[in-house]
Amino acid sequence: MINNNEFFLDRITSIHSTTGVVHLQVTTLNPEDGYIDIEVNANELLNDIPSLHMFAKKAIKLQDERIKQRYKDFKKTL
């Protein structure tokens, strides 16, 4: 169950638009949540794309660095 309107968006399963709105259907890591429908102001979403891109690239870079470090640490144990 989703509490306080916070959840981890795992996957976008469907996306479409209507006048001024982008509709997302998403899943979380909890199968009991089922599908969650999100409606976003299209203009605001478009304005946020540069920031979303920047933060996504940063998160992926940090994840890649963490994985590389884990393999380096593992290699030392061999």
C-alpha positions in Angstrom: 0.0 0.0 0.0 1.3 3.5 -0.8 1.7 5.7 2.2 2.0 9.5 2.2 1.9 9.5 -1.6 5.5 8.4 -1.7 6.6 5.3 -3.7 9.5 4.1 -5.7 8.6 4.3 -9.4 10.1 1.1 -10.9 8.8 1.1 -14.4 6.6 3.2 -16.7 4.3 0.6 -18.3 2.2 3.0 -20.4 2.4 6.6 -21.5 0.0 8.8 -23.5 -1.2 12.4 -23.6 -4.4 14.4 -23.8 -4.7 18.1 -24.0 -2.0 19.6 -21.8 -1.5 16.4 -19.8 0.9 13.4 -19.9 -0.5 10.2 -18.5 1.8 7.6 -17.0 0.9 4.2 -15.8 3.6 2.9 -13.5 4.6 0.0 -11.3 6.4 0.0 -8.0 8.7 -2.7 -6.5 5.6 -3.8 -4.5 3.3 -6.0 -6.7 0.5 -5.4 -4.2 0.4 -1.7 -5.4 -0.6 -2.8 -8.9 -0.6 -0.1 -11.4 -0.5 3.6 -10.4 -1.8 6.3 -12.7 0.0 9.6 -12.7 -1.1 12.7 -14.6 1.5 15.4 -15.2 1.1 18.9 -16.6 2.7 18.6 -20.0 4.3 22.1 -19.8 5.9 21.5 -16.4 7.2 18.1 -17.5 8.8 19.6 -20.6 10.3 22.3 -18.4 11.7 19.7 -16.1 13.3 17.5 -18.8 16.8 19.1 -18.6 16.9 18.6 -14.8 15.5 15.1 -15.0 18.2 14.3 -17.6 20.9 15.7 -15.4 19.8 13.9 -12.3 19.3 10.6 -14.2 22.8 10.8 -15.7 24.3 11.6 -12.3 22.5 8.7 -10.6 23.6 6.3 -13.3 27.2 7.5 -13.1 27.2 7.0 -9.3 25.7 3.5 -9.7 28.4 2.6 -12.3 31.2 3.9 -10.0 29.8 1.8 -7.1 29.6 -1.3 -9.3 33.2 -0.8 -10.5 34.4 -0.3 -6.9 32.7 -3.5 -5.8 34.4 -5.5 -8.6 37.8 -3.9 -7.6 37.2 -4.9 -4.0 36.2 -8.4 -5.1 39.3 -8.7 -7.2 41.5 -8.0 -4.2 40.0 -11.0 -2.4 41.0 -13.4 -5.1 
